[in-house]
Amino acid sequence: MDTFLLWIGVIGFVLATAFFIYLGTQAPQGSRIFHVVTAVITGTAAFSYLMMATGAGATLVEGDRLFYYFRYIDWTITTPLLLVDLVLLALVNPGRNIGFIVGLIVLDVFMILTGLLAGSRSSEFAAYFWFIVSTIAMIVLLFLVATRLFSEASRQSGAVQQTFRTLAVLTVVLWSLYPIVWLLGTEGFAAVGVTTEIFLFLILDFLAKIGFGILLLTNREAIGQAFGGGGGGAAQASRVR
């Protein structure tokens, strides 16, 4: 059953990647950056699930616990790219906010890598210490999304603002659920088995990546007006700090 669920992940993400690439061929050139970034997100997830489904993305730790380390490699690549999509929507001129963008990405990577340390624990103390550190980093990151990016998005057109808010709320809610699944799963308290853990992470990954991508890329008005699209966002470029 575990392998079957992982193959469902492979198929789902491959189909999503193909769909996002197709949408990119139909989109105005100025907005294709969103299609490229989002297709890379789902393409990376497809490869990650392929590695886990074939056994190449997992290893035994603590004697008999199967640790899917490729999940963290996936998140190290895909979560910063999800932030890039949000940043391109929210910021009127991302080029003038490079320091802030780099800070978000560094914080995000730190969050994932400390989560990896927690999952590949050598002791329970190490697991929960790094889990707490990772969770604190996530709280700070999501706070910045919910404050700074929401504030910046208010400078954009109405369509961009609404799309950003929907995607930002989706991101904050879903990312907040990952640590809960981690605690319930085999890397935490082992309240649920590995099959349930895989299923829960699969659902979260589908919603956080495919659901995110569909909501973003099917809203042609918003991405057409955002950064690079030459619409409402470009017209307000002079207002950026």
Steps between C-alpha positions, in 0.01 A plus 500: 500500500787737580652460155158537335446835674844619396428406138175697524720793594724443197205484260322798656802725485595392147150581377503833684837590349376422149188709563698797628735483201198495269355805675834672450482451124164681501608787725638841402879497505523750785321270744676175411742531790218379726446193279870418495540528877183303574582224249845464658330462839276214388772347283736488798225344713437239228869404504503488879200267512661285229812463712295409806275260304801312363671486838788726398371789709478320834733338747475304824588689817491391863512141380155459347344843438464588132599864459393670176785751483420594139190674632730762652701538180169569324396760759842671490437575132123537476416709806735787401346492151150524648622808685636637171152472347353687796772765487451560127130552565537721806791728416455776244873497429675188636835626372499769768431249776776247435620504862155419630448223242838342577422519871170316449670226298787458748252474787296248303802280420608520865151383601519197270857403588431512873192289430730252325719490810190429708380223270837327480545525874763317697301542823158618611650813652664590167176430314285731708770765538537536123125468452446798731771702322345417161151588621616836637658576162173408330299728731732794424483426128122478490476815713702687236271365228189605695632848579768635265377326184134580572598865547698504175217328311266786592689710242391266222179494295183346644534174306859453612415581862217248511705223341793569730280494809344169400838341433664649809223377731515156333877493553485610863230245588653205315859565608378519860361148465831340398651511852180344636528209256869473587417469870229241434718296262793267535750784539311637800279321753413216257130543576429388144679249280715567196211442258284766665799732518567463127132557423480817710818647353375410151174690555687801639748493210220479242317795656810712570650452152239386249211685663718809535606476137149460364371797699790713382537405134132488411463860615636658182385849595701502823824360360465727200489803727772387742874543467617449144150506359492864412164557670390669819815407690730657243300819501563538871872423492594853592321461832724223629741589773 
